[in-house]
């Protein structure tokens, strides 16, 4: 993020600061940001003042903290409506979670990482990393692998070097060669699994969301725990999962790509 911020000049630096505040999970003081900032105090303060005056951040004078501003919230909502699969997928995500009684995730790829855009909790929710708006790794999540497996070769080769291959658990894929082998198997099966690769005891079955012409526009997963299900039990959910993903893909072809859609994309 910081490397890109420097490369993209003033706008990149401002966006890096905005991103830090927006993803912190709590209001931040100037001193909080200075502790990790690459910029001197005067520069950081100037960016914060500009972002606040533009409504992208809000400043609490009493607590001396910054948080996301209402203008950023409005832009985020507009982006969710226009760029996210969430609105078009909503009825299918709801129906799938209700039918199976399990947690359902909807995700898209964002520069080689997984962006969770919607989540529907199970009847008995389980505490886990994934939440709508969070970024997660692609190489060790079911939904990430499902999307990567169906990319064209050039795009896949562009994204594989972006994977960290950090070993989150004893089951995590930790090399590009192992990932390529896993993705080849996923392409044949049409589904992927998370075998406790990102979080201990968390397992899932996932499918890509493809337009009728095969373009990857997202991924859908059903998530549970090893105390509630085996991988075999999750595999029994494949027909319902594939059905929902197929419906979303068909609707997305018209909604996301109306002009290209008429030409078969």
Helices and strands as residue ranges (DSSP letters): H 2-7, H 9-23, H 30-34, H 41-53, E 57-60, E 65-68, H 70-83, H 86-100, E 103-110, E 113-120, E 135-136, H 142-149, H 153-160, H 176-189, E 192-195, E 202-210, E 216-225, H 231-235, H 238-256, H 258-261
